[in-house]
Amino acid sequence: MCHNCYPAVATAAPSRRSVARFLAAGAGLTALAACTPDAGTRPPSSSSASATSASASQAAAPSTAGPATSPTVTEPGTTPPAVPTSAPTPTSPAAGLAQQHSLTDPASPWLVVNKHRPLSPADYVPADLVQPNIALAVSGEAAQLNSTTAAAAEQMFAAAAGDGVTMTLASGYRSYGTQVATYNSYVASRGQAEADTASARPGFSEHQTGWAFDIGDGGGACSFQPCFAEQPAAVWAKANAHRFGFVVRYPWMFHEVTGYYYESWHLRFIGVEAAADMSAKGIATLEEYFGLEAAPGYL
C-alpha cells in the first residue's frame, strides 16, 4: 500500500495519499506523502453523485491532536502482537480453492497484512528480491520485488503494452528501516493520529513483503493522486490484473474494511487462481475473501 512512502533522505519516489485539506488548498505532495489518498478524497469523475456523497460523509478529516513524537512501534527482534487465523475460514469464499496457503507467513502469496495483522517477524526481508525486467520509475530497493511477483509483473506489463498501455513500476519493495524513517517523519510533522491515516506503521506494510507494488502510467499523469484511477494504466489494471494473479488491494469505498482509502495504483499478487476467483465472485477485498475481520484502525 503505498501508504508508506519514502522519507526525504531515501531514493526519490512519487508522493501519495494526500490529506483532504491539503488537496483542497492545492498543496503539492512531498516525498513524505503517503500513497493512499486521505479522508475526503473525491472519486473519479465517472463516479456517481451518490458515491461522492457517501465518500464525503465517511471521510471526515482526522484529528491532528496526536502526539508530535513517534509512537511505540515493533522493533526488529521483538515479538509483534499475535496474528489470528492462519488459513481461510471454512465458510470463506476462498475455502473452496484446491490450493491453500498461509495467511500469516510473509513468504506466502495469501499473506494478509493490515492494521490488525502485522508482519512476523516485524523486520521480515524477502529472500528472493530481484529487479523485474519492466519499465522503472524508481531505483534501488524500490525497484525490487520478490521473484514470483516480478515474473508475474513482467507478463502483465508485456500484455498491457500489447494493448497499447504503458505501465511503470512506481514503488516496489520497502524495507522495515525505510518504513521506520517514513512513519516517524510523519508523526514528527503531523502527530500520530494524522500519521496513521497517511502512512503504515513499521511492520504493517505490504511493500515490505515483496508481494505488492505501485504502478505508474507511461504518460506520467496523476501519480499517486485520485485522478490516477482514470489513467490508461489504472483502467487496464482494474480490468485485467486478475489474469496475472493481481488484485487492486485497496478498492474504492472499502476503507472501513482495509483501513486505507482507494489506491488505484497499488497492486498485490495473490496468484492467478485466487485473483480470478475473487474477480468472478465480485469480491473486492482480501479480508472478505479469506473470511477475516475488517481492520479500519490499529488495535
KAPEQUI-V562803 format. One line per field, one symbol per residue. ss: DSSP state (H for helix, E for strand, L for the rest). phi: phi as a letter, one per 40 degrees, with the letter a starting at -180 (. if undefined). A space follows every 10 residues. Layout:
ss=???
phi=???
This chain:
ss=LLLLLLLLLL LLLLLLLLLH HHHHLLLLLL LLLLLLLLLL LLLLLLLLHH HHHHHHHHLL LLLLLLLLLL LLLLLLLLLL LLLLLLLLLL LLHHHHLLLL LLLLLLLLLL LLLELLELLL LLLLLLLLEE ELLLLELLLH HHHEEEHHHH HHHHHHHHHH HHLLLLEEEE ELLLLHHHHH HHHHHHHHHH LHHHHHHHLL LLLLLHHHHL LEEEEEELLL LLLLLHHHHH LHHHHHHHHH HHHHLEEEEE LLLLHHHHLL LLEEEEEEEL LHHHHHHHHH HLLLLHHHHL LLLLLLLLL
phi=.ccacccccc ddadcafccd cccccgcccc ccccccdcdg dccdcccccc ccccccccbc cccbccccbc ccbccdgccc dcbcgbadcd bcdccccccb bccbcdcccc dbbacbbccb ccbdbdcbca cccbcbbbag cccbaccccc cccccccccc cccgbbbbcc abcbcdcccd cccccccccb gcdcdccbac cdgbbccccg cbabbbcdcg cgdfbdccdb cdcccccdcb dccbgbbccb ccgbccccgb cdbcccbbcb hccccccccc cgccbcdccc gbccbcacc
